[in-house]
């Protein structure tokens, strides 16, 4: 069984000694965003179905807002 996937878009983020790759792919089952973290050649990957990207991005925005507003203390 072939897992032939077409890459539709790729983003690369450099962060200190880590590299993040975000690839929008499409296969027979639909579209997915493959997020890969590369740390000195060690890679971990998650797959996010394209249909939940809005929820995923919203959750990340909520986390960013909390991180930006955090003073290190308890609320």
C-alpha positions in Angstrom: 0.0 0.0 0.0 1.5 3.3 -1.1 1.4 6.4 1.2 1.8 8.7 -1.8 1.4 12.2 -0.4 1.6 15.5 -2.4 3.2 18.4 -0.5 1.1 21.4 -1.1 2.9 23.9 1.1 5.9 23.9 3.5 7.0 26.3 6.2 10.3 26.1 8.2 10.8 27.8 11.6 14.3 28.0 13.2 14.3 28.3 17.0 17.6 28.0 18.8 18.9 24.5 18.1 15.5 23.3 16.9 14.0 23.3 13.4 10.2 23.0 12.9 8.8 21.9 9.6 5.1 22.4 8.8 4.0 20.6 5.7 0.5 20.7 4.2 0.0 17.3 2.5 -2.7 15.7 0.6 -3.3 12.0 -0.1 -6.3 9.8 -0.9 -7.7 10.3 2.6 -7.6 14.1 2.5 -5.4 16.9 3.7 -3.2 16.9 6.8 -0.6 19.2 8.3 2.6 17.2 9.3 4.5 19.1 12.0 8.1 17.8 12.6 10.5 18.9 15.2 14.2 18.3 14.5 16.6 18.6 17.3 20.2 17.6 16.3 18.9 15.0 13.9 16.3 13.5 16.2 12.8 14.0 14.8 9.3 13.8 16.3 6.2 14.3 14.2 2.5 14.9 14.7 -0.2 14.9 12.1 -3.1 17.4 12.3 -6.1 16.8 10.1 -6.7 19.9 7.9 -10.4 20.0 9.0 -9.4 20.8 12.6 -6.7 23.4 11.8 -9.0 26.2 12.9 -9.4 24.7 16.3 -5.7 23.9 16.5 -4.7 27.4 15.7 -7.3 28.9 18.1 -5.9 26.8 20.9 -2.3 27.9 20.1 -3.5 31.5 20.0 -5.0 31.1 23.5 -1.8 29.5 24.7 0.3 32.4 23.2 -2.0 34.9 24.8 -1.6 33.3 28.2 2.2 33.0 27.7 2.4 36.7 26.7 0.4 37.8 29.7 2.0 35.6 32.2 4.0 37.2 35.0 5.2 34.0 36.3 2.9 34.0 39.3 -0.3 32.2 40.0 -3.6 33.7 38.9 
